[in-house]
C-alpha cells in the first residue's frame, strides 16, 4: 500500500487546536473564547484608506518587498524604540507575522541546525521549524510564586549546542500573557551574543501591554541589532487580523535572506491594504492607546469572572489572553474540560498543553481570549458560573 502522502516531518501538524475548538464552538453555539481575534473593527481612518486604495486602482501586484509607503511607515514606527531601519533594504512586508516567521526559519535554518523554542509556544512555530528541516529544542517558561511566567535563562543556556543556529522569542507572550522584563531580555541577548545565535522575535502584541509592563524589543539591546529579525503585524495592533499584513525589520543581509524564501511562498500580499496599514502606523496609534486601555479593562473583567467561576487565574501583562488553572474545579487535565465546555456550558477555550512538547507540565491550564465585546465576555462568565 502506498505510504501516506504527507511527508513525515509535517504529519504532526495536520490540524490546529484553534480549528478544532472553533468547530466545537459552532456545533454547540458556544461563546468562542478560544481563538484570539477581536469582534470589532479597527480605526475608521484605516478602513477609509483601504476603501480609497481599493477603488483607487491599487489592486494589482505591489512591489515584492512591499509598497514603499508602507515600508517607510514601518521604519518610522521602529524609531519609537530608538532603532533606525532603511525602508528600502531593512524592511520587508509579509503575509502576516506567521509567514514572516516561517520564511525566516526556512531562509536562516536547515537540516542539521537546531532552533531554541520557548515553551509554551504559538502552534505555528513547531510546524515552521519542521518546514525548514531544522530541529527544535524546547525550554519551558517557569512559574514563580505569584503565578508569573518567566524565562528559564539557565535552561536556555544549557540547551545550546554547537548545532544551535537560532532562537524564537515571543514577547508579549502568547499563550501565557507574560511580558519579558529588561533583565530577562538582557540575559537572553547575552546568550545570543555569546553563542552567535540569530534571534527571530515575534512582537505582534507589542502595543498591547498593561499596567506597568513595557515592551522592549530585543533588537534594541547591545549586540542584538545585527542578529535580530524583528517581526510584527497590523492584525493585533489595529483589529484587522483578517488582513494578514506583517513585516520584518533587520539588517540588509538578513532581510534579503528572508525575502529570498518569502517571494516563493506568496510573492506579495494585500495590495490595497498596504496603504491603509501605512496610514494606521502613521496616524492611528492614539486609537491603539484606547484599544490598550479597553483590553486592560476586558482582561480584568474576564479574570474576575473566571475567579468567580472557580478557576485559579494567572496574571496577564499583555496580549489577548488569560490563563486559568482548572484544578480548583476538580479537573487534572484542562484538555478534558476544554472538550466538555462547549457542550456542557456553551463556552470554548484552548488547553495550553496544545502549545507544548511537554504536555504533562502544562495540562492544568486553559487559555481564554478577552479581545471580545463586553456583552460577549459577560455571557461567557454567566455560563462558566454553572461549573461551580
Phi, psi and omega in degrees: 000142182297143176297155175306146185293324185284135181296150187304322187292343180255358182297331177289354191241034184284343178214166176239152179298331180294314179298319182294314182287325177294319177298321179293322178296317179296317181302321185256005183062037186273155169289122187265097172257021181270315185263136188273075171224143181284163179247020173227157183278167178279192186298142183299323180297324177292318180295322177295320178295323177295317179298317180297320179291320181298317181268002180256012173096009182270051188246010177253183181305125168282172176302147182308314179285352185116159180296140184303322182292329177286317179297323177294320179294322177298314179298318177297321180298320181291341177297337179297337178264359181085014178249131182255129179234140175284119183297336182276327186240348187236015173227152180211129178271137184230172175277080182073175179288330181299315178294321180301314180293316180297314180297322178297317180293318178296321183284327193248351178226163181194190180306133183095344179268153172245145177239124175284131180233131181272128185257139358287155186231153173302139195296334182290341183300312183298318179295321181294319176299318179296319179297328177286345183083007180272181180239133179268142172240123192254134174232127186277151166294158178242144182262128180271182186292342177268002180088003178280142177264128184231164179292139170265083186296317180295324176296319177296317180298319180291336183278346181289135176232173176300343180270353184290126184249324188210164173228137175265125183237129179233107175211130354306143198262127170256122022255357192279339183081006178282155175235120184294139181280167177301319180297318178296316182291325176296320177294322178293319178298317179299321178298315181296317181293315182299325186249011177054053181261148170273133176256122175256110192251116177271109185240034188295337179260025188305327181267352187255067177240150192238166177055234181258013178290152180225133173275122179242108179298134180300329182296342182277351184272156184306133177082000189255340182305320186275352184234011183247132170257105182270128184238133172211185182199169179276338192306305183282326183291322188240022177054046178223057185298334180282350181284329179055056174245110179236183181200162177238138169233130179191195178287161177304322182292315182288322177296319178298322179294314180297319179298324180301323177280315185300322186293341178255007172264304179231348184070292181218175179212150165037061182311306182285348179274335183296316176299327180292320178291323175301315177302315183296317180297325182276330192232347190249013178295330171300323174299321180294325176301319177293321177300315181299316178297318178298316180294325178297320177294321178293321175303312181295321180297311181290319181300316179296320179294319178296318178297320179295331179277357174108359178281155169263109191270135177269150180291148179234124180257351181189177179080201180257002203234146171238134174259141183224138181276128183270352186297325176299341178271001178094007178261144175257342181228115182297333179297323178299315179292321180301319180287334179279325192306313183301318180279331185279314181230354177083040176223140177247136174220178185235131177286132183296331182297343177293345181255027188222162169265348182234072189300329182296334181281345186235009190288351182272357188248139170247145175254127177244139178264134180249014181276048185233166176299152182300324180293328177290315177300316182296321178295319178299317180297316179302318180289320181294333178298341178292345178289334185284000000 
